[in-house]
Amino acid sequence: MYGLIGKFTSTEGKRDELIGYLLEGLQDMPGCLSYVVAKAPEDEVTIWVTEVWDTSESHLASLQLPQVQAAIAKARPMIAGMERLAETDVQGGVGI
C-alpha cells in the first residue's frame, strides 16, 4: 500500500472553503483506501491530508479523474502553499 501525508496552507479566511473543495472530488476514486482531511488546531490556515492507496499508480491516476480536476481548479486560488511531507509504505491499520 502507498501512503501520503500532505500539508496545505490556505489563503487567509479560506480554510473551510478549501477543505470543502478537497472533500468534493472524493467520490469514485479507484484504489483509495483512506483519505482524511483535518484542520490544524494551532492556526487558521493549515490543513493536513492523510491518504492511503492500494498503489502509488492509483494515486497518480486519481489526479486525472474529472471530478478531481474540477475540485483542483476550484481550490487552486485558495492554496497559499502545499507540501508533500512524507510518502509511506503502509503496513496496515484500522479501516484499511
N, C-alpha and C positions, 0 to 999 in steps of 0.2 A: 504494500500500500504506500501511497505517496501523501505526504503531509506538507502543508504550507502555513506559515504564520506571517501575517502581514499587518502593517500599521498604516492607517490613513489619517491624515490631518485635514480637517475640513476648513473652509474659509469661515471667518467669524460669523456666528449666528446661524450657520447652515448645517450643523452636525446632524440634527434629527432628519432633515430633508435628505441629506446624503445617505444616511442609514436606510431610509425608505427606498432609495434607488438601488442600494446594494442588495436589498432583500427582494426587490421587484423581479429580477431576472432569474430567480432560482428554480422555477418550475421546469421539469423535464430536462435535467442535466445528467445524461448517462454517465455512470461511473462515480457520481458524487455520493459519498457515504455520510459526510457530515459537513455542514457549512454554518458556522456560528459567527454572528456579528455582535459585538459588545461595545458599550461605551466605557471609556476610561473614567473612573470616579474622581480622579485628581484634577481634571481640567474640562473645558467645554468644547474642545476641538478634536480630541483623539478618539479613534475608532480602531478596535482590534478585530481582525478577521482570522479565524482558525478554520482550515479546510482539511478534509481527508478524502482522498480519491482512490479508486482501485489501482490506477496507474497515473504516471505523470502525463502520458499521452491523452488520457481522458480529460485531465485538467486543461491542457493546451487546446484540445478540440472544443471544450466548452466556451472558450473565448470567441469562437466563431459563430456560435448559435445566435439566431436573430434576436431573441429576447435579451440575451446578454449584451449584444452590440447596442441595442436600444437603451438599455439601462446605463451602459458606459457613456453613451452620448449625452444622456440627461445629467449624469453625475459629474462629468468632467469639469464643468465650470465651478463646482463646489469643492474640488480637490485642491488643497494648497500643498499637499505633499503625500508621497506614497513610498513605503519601504517594504521590501521583501526581507523580513528579519531572519527567517530560517526555513529551510527545506528539510523535511524529516522523513525517515524510513519508519513508518508507523508499524508497530508490532501488535497492537490490539487495544482494547479498551471497551468501555460500556457504550452500547448503542452503535457499534461499528460492525 
